[in-house]
Amino acid sequence: MSNDSTPMPHPSEYDEAARLNALQKYLIENNEGQEKFKDLTYIAASVCNTEHAFITLLNKDNLVFLSSFKPPLAEITRDLSFCEITIQSDTVHEVQDARVHERFSNNPYVIGEPYLRYYCGAPLIDENGYKLGALCVLDTNPRTLTENQKKSLVLLAKQVMNDFRINSREKELEQKHAELEEIIRQRTASLIDTNHWLSRIIDLVPHPIFLKDHNGKYLLANIAQGELFGKKPEELLGKTDIDFVYNSDEYVVIKQSDDKVVSTRKTVVLPEQIVTLGDIKYYLYTSKVPLISPVDGELRILGVSINLTEVRALQLEYDQSMEAYQKLVEISPDAIYIQSMEGEILFANPSGIKLLGATDLNELVGLSVMNFIHPDYLNVVENRIGDAENLSGNISEQKAVTLKGEILDIEVVSVAFSYNGKAAEQVIVRNVTDKIKARHALYQSREEFRTLTDNSTDIITRITTDLHFIYINKAITKLTGKPLDFYSGKSPKEAGFDEDLCKGIEYMVQKTVATHKLSSLYFENPKLKGAFRYAHAICVPEFDEHNAVTSVLCTVQDVTELKENEQMLIQTSKDLDRFVYSASHELRAPLKSILGLTHLVLHDVQTDNYQDIPEYISRIERSVHRLDETVKDIIEYSRNNRLEVKRELISFEKIVTDVKENLSSLANYSRIAFSIKIDTGLPFYSDSRRIKIIMNNIVSNSIKYADLTKSNPQVELIIQTVETGCSIVIRDNGIGIDAAYIDHIYDMFYRATSSNEGDGLGLYIVKETLTKLEGAIYTASILKEGTEFKIQLPNL
């Protein structure tokens, strides 16, 4: 117990920051729990027989009255409080007469209302030993407490801390409860959302996925599994495979694999499961996995199938494509090499073997391409090898050294390539030694040089080492329209060349002067239209009698057509691959149907069952017609791409007559009313065969997709010629096209409806043909009301 005037220690002596941090969780910001603390102050005042009792907490700057026996005193700063001394010790602190106390004699509560004289406080100590405040009693008369009263005050202070902890724990539990409720709410919502999206995701998977019970009944199926059976997924639920697979041998395989999963409770894999559904035989790779339901503990069978049918077909097509590619590589006059990303030669065609002076491929395979690079180009090639991102197919010139030591000038094009499943480079090399020699011979005669260069389509110029034009040939005038004398004595910048071109010229000249050797640079200028958008420049140094470079001779070759042809060839190859793939699929479908129906006919003949044979033959006939239509469309597509546009005077009357006669054999033709209006007052020139193709395909669609439920199915043709071209409108009142499909009807092999067995090529051919004729087509359609095609053709 203390009653001295010991100076207050510095806060750092008892870790004031940690004490204030511990205090925060005990501060009560509302009235909750105040009554129990008021009761404790009442008990303290009663036990100690004092006028006042308080529970106080010492904040950073002031004294906080948490509870009091009587109305609390006005808030005071911490440095004037009695409790500031109390929290410096572990025992009670007593001031018997504040009037004579060194620290408190001038305290405002001593010299003024309520004229306090006596103080005794017990520190409030938390479980970590931090003193947060005090339980104190005060009186207006000097006095002292008995030891029992002081002990009671200490016990009451401990009870205050117990209540603090209880309050704090209750708040923590309430917060935890609220947090847990929020977590449960969020997780419940997340689970519902996850189940929703999981179902959507499973439906988006292109492979059949299903879940069965131990008896083989479907509990779940995605869209792909339903499509395999020609059903909606929900139609499979509760049924077994026997309801859909009619081939008993194939069903036995399915049933046995299901039973094996149930009996062994192990995964069963069917590497090649055959399922015949209708006219199509599917080849599936199926995995079946045992699952135990967390709800009822029953075993389930989870299955995933991969349709290998198309993979088989694609493999055959790939093998055929590779065979054709290999033949092209074998007969190519250019040297073709395949090298690893480290520069190791993996393959060379016959021209490539011959170019490097070898007799067979084995002499080159495994060697580094660097063995054949001229020393002047070692750094350039070394930096390029393995840099797949920069293999853009640009042409570069360099020198090569053959096995026999012969030095060759070559042009090189490199592209990224995949060889045996690994990243590689395909390099096409052309020997231009004779070209370079001829160019050097040309430089020896200035007169011959001028004669030849003035008529050259390449831009040829002589430029000084300080970048001023001495000479430039006529090719520049075709490009810029400026006279030759405009450039004389000017620098590229003064001549108005753009900044990138000026930098390129400066770079080439400086490099040629510095190395005393030929240099080259490839230019791309997308802003230009027509010639020299892609250009290849070669610079040759010119020397004086002291072997000093006096000027640089530059030749700029227009490789725009070569580059565009290369890009067109690449695109054509991609289009051809896509077309071959789609066309083979369209051709094989009716063939498979014919094959399946033929097997059924043979089976019925062998069993003396002739009842269904007429129907089989009718279906075979429809498949043959579909195959014939697809073949004719492919032929028309091929002709459209190969044949040039033929300009001739068009007779629309004859074209319409031919189209109607050609389509008269269609099933719905006799039920269609035709309305034809032709206004050809002005002559119109175009390609009659292509116009007939366009009208034939559109009108045939109007007939095929006629709405025969209407009393007046009709097709209307309106043709009008004007000075600049013609307009053709083909309008029907057929079944119409859903707005969701209208943007795709001109795609290759696209069908907007399954109500007709068309091949999906007709409108694609229309679009391709219109492209050839530089025409346009506009489509408007309302489902169940009809469709209108409006065609605009220019006068050729």
C-alpha positions in Angstrom: 0.0 0.0 0.0 1.4 3.4 -0.8 0.7 7.0 0.2 3.9 8.6 -1.1 4.6 11.2 -3.7 6.9 9.1 -5.9 7.3 10.8 -9.3 5.4 9.1 -12.1 7.8 6.9 -14.2 8.3 7.5 -17.9 5.8 5.6 -20.1 8.5 3.6 -21.8 9.3 2.0 -18.4 6.0 0.0 -18.5 5.4 -0.2 -22.3 2.7 2.5 -22.6 2.0 1.7 -26.3 1.2 -2.0 -25.4 -1.0 -0.9 -22.5 -3.0 1.4 -24.7 -3.4 -1.3 -27.3 -4.7 -3.8 -24.6 -7.1 -1.1 -23.3 -9.0 -0.8 -26.6 -10.8 -4.1 -26.4 -12.2 -3.1 -22.9 -13.5 0.3 -23.8 -17.3 0.1 -23.8 -18.8 2.5 -26.3 -22.4 2.0 -25.4 -24.5 1.4 -22.2 -24.4 -2.4 -22.5 -23.2 -3.9 -19.3 -23.1 -0.6 -17.4 -25.4 -1.8 -14.6 -23.1 -4.6 -13.3 -20.3 -2.0 -13.1 -22.5 0.5 -11.3 -23.4 -2.3 -8.8 -19.7 -2.8 -8.1 -19.1 0.9 -7.5 -22.0 0.8 -5.1 -20.5 -2.1 -3.2 -17.1 -0.4 -3.1 -18.6 2.8 -1.7 -20.6 0.8 0.9 -17.6 -1.4 2.0 -15.3 1.6 2.2 -17.9 4.0 3.6 -17.1 6.7 1.2 -19.1 9.3 -0.7 -17.8 8.4 -4.1 -16.7 5.3 -6.0 -15.6 5.2 -9.6 -14.4 2.7 -12.3 -11.9 4.6 -14.5 -9.8 3.8 -17.5 -6.8 5.8 -18.5 -6.7 6.6 -22.1 -3.8 8.2 -23.9 -4.7 11.8 -22.9 -7.6 11.7 -20.5 -9.4 9.8 -17.7 -12.5 7.9 -18.9 -15.3 7.3 -16.2 -16.8 3.9 -17.1 -19.1 3.8 -14.1 -19.7 5.6 -10.8 -21.7 5.2 -7.6 -22.8 8.8 -7.9 -22.9 11.0 -11.1 -19.4 11.0 -12.6 -17.2 14.0 -12.3 -16.4 16.2 -15.3 -13.8 14.7 -17.6 -10.2 15.7 -16.7 -6.9 15.2 -18.3 -4.8 12.2 -17.4 -2.0 14.2 -15.8 -4.4 15.6 -13.2 -6.0 12.3 -12.2 -5.3 10.3 -9.0 -5.5 7.1 -11.0 -2.4 8.0 -13.0 -0.4 7.1 -9.8 -2.5 4.0 -9.1 -1.5 2.2 -12.4 2.2 2.6 -11.5 2.0 -0.2 -8.9 0.4 -3.6 -8.4 -1.2 -2.6 -5.0 -3.8 -0.1 -3.9 -2.7 3.6 -3.8 -4.1 5.7 -1.0 -4.1 9.5 -0.5 -5.3 10.3 3.0 -5.4 14.1 2.7 -5.0 15.6 -0.8 -4.7 19.1 0.6 -1.3 18.3 2.0 -0.2 15.9 -0.8 2.6 17.3 -2.9 1.1 16.1 -6.2 -2.6 16.7 -5.6 -2.8 19.8 -3.4 -3.5 22.0 -6.4 -5.8 19.5 -8.1 -9.0 21.2 -9.4 -11.2 18.6 -7.7 -9.4 19.3 -4.4 -9.4 23.1 -4.4 -12.8 23.2 -6.1 -16.0 21.2 -6.3 -16.5 18.5 -4.9 -13.5 19.4 -2.6 -12.0 15.9 -2.5 -9.7 15.0 0.4 -9.4 11.3 0.4 -8.6 8.8 -2.5 -7.9 5.1 -2.5 -7.6 3.1 -5.8 -6.9 -0.5 -6.8 -5.4 -1.0 -10.3 -7.4 -2.8 -12.9 -4.8 -5.4 -14.2 -5.5 -7.6 -17.2 -4.3 -11.2 -17.8 -1.1 -9.8 -19.5 -0.2 -7.6 -16.5 -1.2 -4.3 -18.2 -2.8 -1.8 -15.8 -5.8 -0.3 -17.6 -7.3 2.0 -15.0 -8.6 1.8 -11.4 -11.5 1.0 -9.1 -11.3 3.9 -6.6 -13.2 5.4 -3.7 -13.1 9.1 -2.8 -14.4 11.2 0.1 -14.6 14.9 1.0 -13.0 14.2 4.4 -9.5 13.0 5.2 -9.4 9.4 6.4 -7.8 6.0 5.9 -9.1 2.5 5.1 -8.7 -0.7 7.1 -6.7 -3.5 5.6 -9.9 -5.5 5.1 -11.5 -2.6 3.2 -8.4 -2.3 1.0 -8.4 -6.1 0.3 -12.1 -5.8 -0.5 -11.3 -3.0 -2.9 -8.6 -5.2 -4.6 -11.1 -8.1 -4.9 -13.7 -5.8 -6.4 -11.1 -4.6 -8.9 -10.5 -8.2 -9.9 -14.2 -8.7 -10.3 -14.3 -5.6 -12.6 -11.6 -7.2 -14.8 -13.5 -10.5 -14.8 -16.6 -8.6 -16.0 -14.5 -6.8 -18.6 -13.3 -10.1 -19.9 -16.8 -11.6 -19.9 -18.1 -8.6 -21.8 -15.2 -8.8 -24.3 -15.7 -12.5 -24.7 -19.4 -12.0 -25.3 -18.7 -9.4 -28.0 -16.1 -11.7 -29.6 -18.6 -14.6 -29.6 -21.3 -12.3 -31.1 -18.9 -11.2 -33.8 -17.8 -14.8 -34.4 -21.4 -15.9 -34.6 -22.2 -13.1 -37.1 -19.1 -13.9 -39.1 -20.0 -17.7 -39.1 -23.6 -16.8 -40.2 -22.2 -14.7 -43.1 -19.7 -17.4 -44.1 -22.6 -20.0 -44.1 -24.7 -17.6 -46.2 -21.9 -16.9 -48.6 -20.9 -20.6 -48.9 -24.5 -21.6 -49.4 -24.9 -19.0 -52.2 -21.5 -20.1 -53.6 -22.6 -23.8 -53.5 -25.8 -23.0 -55.3 -23.9 -20.9 -57.8 -21.2 -23.5 -58.2 -23.8 -26.3 -58.9 -25.4 -24.1 -61.5 -22.2 -23.3 -63.3 -20.9 -26.8 -62.9 -24.0 -28.0 -64.7 -23.5 -25.4 -67.4 -19.8 -26.3 -67.7 -20.6 -30.0 -68.1 -23.0 -29.2 -70.8 -20.4 -27.1 -72.6 -17.9 -30.0 -72.6 -18.0 -31.4 -76.1 -17.4 -35.0 -74.8 -20.3 -37.2 -73.6 -20.4 -37.3 -69.7 -22.9 -39.4 -67.7 -23.6 -40.7 -64.2 -25.4 -44.0 -63.6 -26.5 -46.0 -60.6 -25.2 -49.5 -59.9 -28.0 -51.0 -62.1 -26.9 -48.9 -65.1 -29.8 -46.3 -65.0 -28.9 -42.8 -66.0 -28.9 -40.3 -63.1 -27.2 -37.5 -65.1 -26.2 -36.8 -68.7 -24.8 -33.8 -70.4 -25.9 -32.4 -73.8 -23.1 -34.3 -75.7 -24.3 -37.6 -74.2 -27.8 -36.9 -75.2 -26.8 -35.9 -78.7 -24.9 -39.2 -79.0 -28.3 -41.0 -78.7 -30.2 -38.3 -80.5 -32.1 -37.3 -77.4 -32.3 -34.5 -74.9 -30.3 -35.2 -71.7 -33.4 -35.4 -69.5 -34.8 -38.1 -71.8 -32.0 -40.4 -70.7 -32.7 -40.1 -67.0 -34.1 -43.3 -65.4 -33.3 -45.4 -68.5 -30.5 -47.8 -69.4 -28.4 -48.2 -72.5 -30.7 -51.0 -73.8 -33.3 -48.4 -74.5 -31.0 -46.7 -77.1 -28.4 -49.3 -78.2 -30.1 -51.9 -80.4 -27.0 -53.9 -81.3 -26.9 -56.7 -78.7 -23.1 -57.3 -78.9 -22.4 -53.6 -78.4 -24.8 -53.5 -75.4 -23.2 -56.5 -73.8 -19.8 -54.6 -73.8 -21.5 -51.6 -72.2 -23.2 -53.8 -69.6 -20.2 -55.9 -68.8 -18.0 -52.8 -68.2 -20.7 -51.3 -65.9 -20.8 -54.5 -63.9 -17.1 -54.6 -63.7 -16.9 -51.1 -62.2 -19.6 -52.2 -59.6 -18.0 -55.5 -58.7 -14.3 -54.3 -58.6 -14.9 -50.7 -57.6 -12.1 -49.8 -60.0 -11.8 -47.6 -63.0 -12.6 -49.4 -66.3 -11.3 -48.1 -69.6 -12.7 -49.1 -73.1 -10.0 -47.8 -75.5 -12.3 -48.4 -78.5 -15.9 -48.8 -77.8 -18.1 -49.2 -80.9 -21.7 -47.9 -80.7 -24.0 -48.1 -83.8 -26.8 -45.6 -83.6 -29.0 -45.4 -86.6 -26.8 -45.2 -89.8 -23.7 -44.0 -88.0 -21.1 -46.2 -86.3 -19.3 -44.3 -83.5 -15.8 -45.1 -82.2 -15.5 -44.0 -78.5 -12.8 -43.9 -75.9 -14.7 -44.4 -72.7 -13.5 -44.3 -69.0 -15.9 -45.4 -66.2 -15.0 -44.5 -62.6 -16.7 -45.8 -59.4 -18.0 -43.1 -57.1 -19.6 -43.4 -53.6 -22.4 -41.1 -53.0 -21.8 -38.9 -49.9 -25.6 -38.8 -49.4 -26.7 -42.5 -49.3 -23.4 -44.3 -49.6 -24.5 -46.0 -52.9 -22.1 -46.7 -55.7 -22.4 -44.6 -58.8 -20.7 -44.9 -62.2 -19.2 -41.8 -63.6 -18.4 -42.0 -67.3 -16.6 -39.8 -69.9 -16.4 -40.7 -73.6 -14.2 -39.2 -76.3 -15.6 -39.5 -79.9 -12.7 -40.9 -82.0 -14.8 -41.1 -85.2 -13.7 -37.8 -86.6 -10.2 -38.4 -85.3 -9.9 -41.5 -87.5 -11.1 -39.5 -90.5 -8.8 -36.6 -89.7 -5.8 -38.9 -89.3 -6.4 -40.3 -92.8 -6.8 -36.8 -94.2 -3.6 -35.7 -92.4 -1.7 -38.7 -93.8 -2.8 -37.7 -97.3 -1.9 -34.1 -96.7 1.5 -35.0 -95.5 2.1 -37.3 -98.5 1.2 -34.4 -100.8 3.5 -32.0 -98.8 6.4 -34.4 -99.0 6.0 -34.7 -102.7 6.0 -31.0 -103.1 9.1 -30.7 -101.0 10.8 -33.5 -103.0 10.3 -31.8 -106.4 10.9 -28.2 -105.2 13.7 -26.4 -107.1 14.4 -24.4 -103.9 16.5 -25.9 -101.2 14.3 -26.7 -98.2 15.8 -27.5 -94.7 14.3 -28.3 -91.3 16.6 -27.5 -88.4 16.2 -27.6 -84.6 15.9 -24.5 -82.6 19.6 -25.1 -81.7 20.6 -25.0 -85.4 21.0 -28.7 -86.0 20.0 -29.9 -89.5 17.2 -32.5 -89.2 16.1 -32.8 -92.9 17.0 -31.5 -96.4 15.2 -32.1 -99.7 17.1 -33.2 -102.8 17.7 -29.6 -103.9 19.0 -28.8 -100.4 21.4 -31.8 -100.5 22.7 -30.7 -103.9 23.1 -27.0 -102.9 25.4 -27.8 -100.0 27.5 -30.2 -102.1 26.4 -33.4 -100.4 25.4 -36.7 -102.1 22.8 -37.9 -99.7 20.9 -36.7 -96.6 23.0 -38.7 -94.1 26.0 -36.4 -94.8 24.0 -33.4 -93.5 21.7 -34.7 -90.7 23.1 -33.8 -87.3 25.5 -31.1 -88.6 25.1 -27.5 -87.3 23.9 -25.0 -89.9 26.7 -22.7 -88.7 29.1 -25.1 -90.6 27.7 -23.7 -93.8 27.5 -20.0 -93.0 30.1 -17.6 -94.5 32.2 -15.9 -91.7 30.7 -12.5 -92.6 27.2 -13.7 -91.6 28.0 -15.9 -88.5 26.9 -13.3 -86.0 23.6 -12.5 -87.9 22.6 -16.2 -88.2 23.7 -17.1 -84.7 21.5 -14.4 -83.3 18.5 -15.5 -85.4 18.7 -19.3 -84.6 16.1 -20.3 -82.0 14.4 -16.9 -82.0 11.0 -18.3 -83.1 9.1 -15.1 -82.3 11.0 -13.2 -84.9 10.7 -15.8 -87.7 8.3 -13.7 -89.8 9.1 -15.2 -93.2 11.2 -12.1 -94.3 13.7 -12.6 -97.1 17.3 -12.1 -96.2 20.5 -12.4 -98.2 23.7 -14.0 -97.0 26.5 -16.2 -98.1 26.9 -20.0 -97.7 29.9 -22.3 -97.9 29.3 -25.8 -99.3 31.0 -29.0 -98.2 33.3 -28.5 -101.2 34.3 -25.0 -100.1 32.3 -23.2 -102.8 30.9 -19.8 -101.7 27.3 -19.2 -102.7 25.1 -16.1 -102.5 21.7 -17.1 -101.1 18.3 -15.8 -100.3 16.9 -17.2 -97.1 13.3 -17.3 -95.7 12.8 -18.9 -92.2 9.5 -19.7 -90.5 8.6 -21.4 -87.2 7.8 -25.1 -87.8 6.8 -28.2 -85.8 8.8 -31.3 -86.6 8.0 -34.6 -85.0 6.2 -32.7 -82.2 9.1 -30.4 -81.4 9.7 -26.7 -82.2 11.9 -26.3 -85.2 12.6 -23.9 -88.2 11.8 -24.5 -91.8 14.3 -22.7 -94.0 13.9 -22.1 -97.7 17.1 -21.2 -99.5 17.5 -20.0 -103.1 20.9 -19.8 -104.8 21.3 -16.3 -106.1 25.0 -16.4 -106.9 24.4 -15.8 -110.6 22.1 -12.9 -109.7 24.7 -11.3 -107.5 27.5 -11.8 -110.1 25.3 -10.2 -112.8 24.6 -7.3 -110.5 28.3 -6.7 -109.9 29.0 -6.9 -113.7 26.4 -4.3 -114.2 28.1 -1.9 -111.9 31.4 -2.0 -113.9 29.9 0.0 -116.8 28.4 3.4 -116.0 26.9 3.9 -119.4 25.4 0.4 -119.5 24.3 1.0 -115.9 22.4 4.1 -116.9 20.8 2.5 -119.9 19.7 -0.5 -117.9 18.7 1.3 -114.7 16.6 4.0 -116.5 14.3 1.1 -117.6 14.5 -0.9 -114.5 11.4 -1.3 -112.3 13.7 -1.4 -109.3 14.7 1.9 -107.7 18.4 2.4 -108.3 20.4 5.2 -106.7 23.9 6.4 -106.0 24.3 8.2 -102.7 27.3 9.9 -101.1 28.7 8.9 -97.8 27.2 12.0 -96.2 23.7 11.0 -97.5 23.1 13.1 -100.6 21.7 11.7 -103.9 24.1 11.7 -106.8 21.8 9.7 -109.1 18.4 8.1 -109.0 16.6 6.3 -111.8 13.2 6.8 -113.3 11.5 4.2 -111.1 11.2 6.8 -108.3 9.1 9.1 -110.5 6.4 6.4 -110.9 6.3 6.1 -107.1 6.3 9.8 -106.1 5.4 11.6 -109.3 8.4 14.0 -108.8 10.9 14.7 -111.6 14.4 13.2 -111.4 16.2 16.5 -111.0 14.2 17.1 -107.9 16.4 14.6 -106.0 19.8 15.7 -107.2 22.0 16.9 -104.3 19.2 16.4 -101.7 19.4 14.2 -98.7 16.5 11.7 -98.1 15.1 14.0 -95.4 15.2 17.0 -97.8 13.5 14.8 -100.5 10.5 14.4 -98.2 11.1 10.7 -97.3 9.4 9.6 -94.0 11.4 9.4 -90.8 11.7 5.5 -90.7 12.8 5.4 -94.4 15.5 8.1 -93.7 16.8 6.1 -90.8 16.9 2.9 -92.9 18.9 4.6 -95.7 21.3 6.1 -93.2 21.8 2.7 -91.5 22.5 0.9 -94.8 24.9 3.5 -96.1 26.8 3.7 -92.8 27.0 -0.1 -92.6 28.3 -0.4 -96.2 30.9 2.3 -95.6 32.0 0.8 -92.4 32.3 -2.8 -93.6 33.3 -2.1 -97.2 30.9 -4.9 -98.1 27.5 -5.4 -99.6 24.6 -4.9 -97.1 20.9 -5.4 -97.5 17.8 -4.4 -95.7 14.1 -5.4 -95.9 11.6 -2.5 -95.8 7.9 -2.6 -95.0 5.8 0.5 -95.5 2.1 -0.3 -94.8 1.1 3.3 -95.5 1.9 2.9 -99.2 -0.6 1.4 -101.6 0.6 -0.7 -104.5 4.2 -0.9 -105.4 7.1 -0.9 -102.9 4.9 -1.5 -99.9 7.4 -4.4 -99.3 10.9 -3.8 -100.7 14.3 -5.4 -100.5 17.3 -3.0 -100.7 20.9 -3.9 -101.5 23.8 -1.5 -101.0 27.2 -1.9 -102.7 30.2 0.3 -101.9 32.0 2.2 -104.6 35.8 2.8 -104.2 38.3 5.4 -105.4 41.9 4.6 -106.4 42.9 4.5 -102.7 40.3 1.9 -101.9 38.2 4.4 -99.9 34.4 4.3 -100.2 33.2 7.4 -102.1 29.6 6.5 -102.6 27.1 3.7 -102.2 25.1 2.1 -105.0 21.6 1.1 -103.8 19.1 -1.1 -105.5 15.6 -1.2 -104.1 13.5 -4.1 -105.4 9.8 -4.2 -105.2 8.8 -7.5 -103.5 5.2 -6.5 -102.8 3.7 -9.0 -105.2 6.0 -11.7 -104.0 5.2 -11.0 -100.4 1.4 -10.8 -101.1 1.5 -14.0 -103.2 3.3 -15.7 -100.3 0.6 -14.4 -97.8 -2.1 -15.4 -100.3 -0.6 -18.9 -100.7 -0.5 -19.4 -96.9 -4.2 -18.2 -96.6 -5.2 -20.4 -99.6 -3.5 -23.4 -97.9 -5.5 -22.8 -94.7 -8.7 -22.3 -96.7 -8.1 -25.4 -98.7 -7.4 -27.5 -95.5 -10.7 -26.2 -94.0 -12.6 -26.9 -97.2 -11.2 -30.4 -97.6 -12.0 -31.2 -94.0 -15.6 -29.9 -94.3 -16.2 -31.3 -97.8 -15.0 -34.8 -96.8 -17.3 -34.8 -93.9 -20.3 -33.8 -96.1 -19.4 -36.5 -98.7 -18.8 -39.3 -96.2 -22.1 -38.8 -94.3 -24.4 -39.9 -97.3 -21.9 -42.6 -98.2 -22.0 -44.0 -94.6 -25.8 -43.8 -94.8 -25.8 -45.7 -98.2 -23.4 -48.3 -96.7 -25.6 -48.9 -93.7 -28.8 -49.2 -95.7 -27.1 -51.6 -98.1 -26.2 -53.8 -95.2 -29.9 -53.7 -94.1 -31.1 -54.6 -97.6 -28.7 -57.6 -97.7 -29.7 -58.7 -94.3 -33.5 -58.5 -95.2 -32.8 -60.4 -98.5 -31.0 -63.1 -96.7 -33.9 -63.5 -94.2 -36.6 -63.3 -96.9 -37.9 -60.1 -95.4 -38.8 -57.7 -98.3 -41.2 -55.5 -96.5 -38.8 -52.7 -95.7 -36.6 -52.9 -98.8 -38.5 -50.2 -100.8 -38.1 -47.8 -97.9 -34.4 -48.6 -97.7 -34.0 -48.1 -101.5 -35.9 -44.8 -101.2 -33.5 -43.6 -98.5 -30.5 -44.7 -100.5 -31.8 -42.7 -103.4 -32.2 -39.6 -101.2 -28.6 -40.1 -100.0 -27.4 -40.4 -103.6 -29.2 -37.2 -104.5 -27.6 -35.4 -101.5 -24.2 -36.7 -102.5 -24.7 -35.6 -106.1 -25.8 -32.2 -105.0 -22.7 -31.8 -102.8 -20.4 -32.9 -105.6 -22.0 -30.5 -108.0 -21.7 -27.7 -105.4 -18.0 -28.5 -104.9 -17.4 -28.5 -108.7 -19.1 -25.1 -108.9 -17.0 -23.8 -106.0 -13.8 -25.1 -107.7 -14.8 -23.6 -111.1 -15.6 -20.2 -109.5 -12.1 -20.1 -107.9 -10.2 -21.3 -111.0 -12.0 -19.6 -114.0 -11.6 -15.9 -114.8 -14.6 -13.7 -115.0 -16.1 -13.7 -118.6 -17.6 -10.4 -119.8 -20.6 -10.9 -122.0 -24.0 -9.3 -122.7 -26.5 -10.8 -120.2 -30.0 -12.0 -121.2 -31.8 -12.3 -117.9 -34.9 -13.8 -119.7 -32.7 -16.8 -120.8 -31.1 -17.2 -117.4 -34.4 -17.2 -115.6 -35.8 -19.8 -118.1 -32.7 -22.0 -117.7 -32.9 -21.7 -113.9 -36.6 -22.7 -113.8 -36.0 -25.6 -116.1 -33.1 -26.8 -114.1 -35.1 -26.7 -110.8 -38.3 -28.2 -112.2 -37.4 -31.6 -110.9 -37.4 -30.5 -107.2 -40.2 -32.0 -105.1 -42.0 -28.7 -104.3 -41.6 -27.0 -107.7 -45.1 -27.8 -109.0 -46.7 -26.2 -106.0 -44.8 -22.9 -106.2 -46.3 -19.8 -108.0 -43.6 -17.8 -109.7 -43.8 -14.0 -110.3 -41.1 -12.7 -112.6 -40.5 -9.0 -113.5 -37.6 -8.1 -115.7 -36.8 -4.5 -116.6 -33.6 -4.6 -118.8 -33.9 -1.4 -120.8 -30.1 -0.8 -120.5 -27.6 -3.4 -121.6 -25.8 -5.2 -118.8 -22.4 -7.0 -119.1 -21.2 -9.6 -116.7 -20.5 -13.4 -116.4 -23.8 -15.3 -117.3 -22.6 -18.6 -115.9 -21.9 -17.1 -112.5 -25.1 -15.1 -112.4 -27.0 -18.4 -113.2 -25.2 -20.1 -110.3 -26.2 -17.3 -107.9 -29.9 -17.4 -109.0 -30.0 -21.2 -109.2 -28.8 -21.6 -105.5 -31.1 -18.9 -104.1 -34.2 -19.9 -106.0 -33.6 -23.6 -105.2 -33.5 -22.7 -101.5 -36.8 -20.8 -101.9 -38.3 -24.0 -103.3 -36.8 -26.4 -100.8 -37.8 -24.3 -97.8 -41.3 -23.4 -99.1 -44.0 -23.3 -96.5 -46.5 -25.8 -98.0 -49.0 -25.2 -95.2 -49.8 -21.8 -96.8 -52.4 -21.7 -99.5 -50.2 -19.7 -102.0 -46.5 -20.7 -101.8 -44.7 -18.3 -104.1 -41.3 -17.0 -105.3 -41.0 -13.5 -106.7 -38.1 -12.4 -109.0 -37.5 -8.7 -109.8 -34.6 -7.8 -112.1 -33.8 -4.2 -113.1 -30.7 -2.9 -115.0 -29.4 0.7 -114.6 -26.4 2.4 -116.1 -23.9 1.3 -113.4 -25.2 -2.2 -112.9 -28.2 -4.3 -112.0 -30.4 -5.2 -109.0 -31.9 -8.7 -108.5 -34.5 -9.3 -105.8 -35.6 -12.8 -104.9 -38.4 -12.9 -102.4 -40.4 -15.9 -101.1 -43.1 -16.5 -98.4 -41.4 -19.7 -97.1 -40.5 -20.9 -93.6 -38.1 -18.0 -93.1 -34.8 -17.9 -91.2 -34.4 -17.4 -87.5 -32.7 -14.1 -86.7 -30.1 -16.0 -84.6 -28.8 -17.8 -87.7 -29.0 -14.9 -90.3 -25.3 -13.9 -89.8 -24.1 -17.4 -90.5 -26.1 -18.6 -93.6 -23.2 -17.7 -95.9 -20.7 -19.8 -93.9 -19.3 -23.0 -95.5 -21.5 -26.1 -94.8 -23.8 -24.1 -92.5 -27.5 -25.2 -92.2 -29.9 -22.9 -90.5 -32.6 -25.7 -90.3 -32.7 -29.4 -90.2 -35.9 -29.6 -92.2 -34.1 -30.2 -95.4 -31.1 -32.4 -96.3 -29.1 -29.7 -98.1 -25.3 -29.7 -97.9 -24.9 -26.1 -96.6 -22.7 -25.0 -99.6 -25.3 -23.2 -101.7 -25.2 -19.8 -100.1 -21.5 -20.0 -99.4 -21.0 -20.5 -103.2 -23.3 -17.5 -103.8 -21.1 -15.4 -101.6 -17.8 -16.6 -103.2 -19.3 -16.0 -106.7 -20.4 -12.5 -105.8 -16.9 -11.8 -104.6 -15.6 -12.7 -108.0 -18.2 -10.4 -109.7 -17.5 -7.6 -107.1 -21.1 -7.7 -106.1 -23.0 -7.5 -102.8 -25.9 -9.3 -101.3 -28.3 -8.2 -98.5 -30.6 -10.6 -96.6 -33.8 -9.9 -94.7 -36.0 -12.7 -93.2 -38.9 -13.2 -90.8 -39.4 -16.6 -89.3 -42.6 -18.3 -90.7 -43.2 -15.3 -93.0 -40.5 -15.5 -95.7 -37.1 -14.3 -96.9 -35.8 -11.6 -99.3 -32.4 -11.6 -101.0 -31.3 -8.3 -102.7 -28.3 -8.6 -105.0 -26.3 -5.7 -106.5 -24.0 -6.4 -109.4 -21.7 -3.9 -111.2 -21.7 -3.5 -115.0 -18.3 -5.0 -116.1 
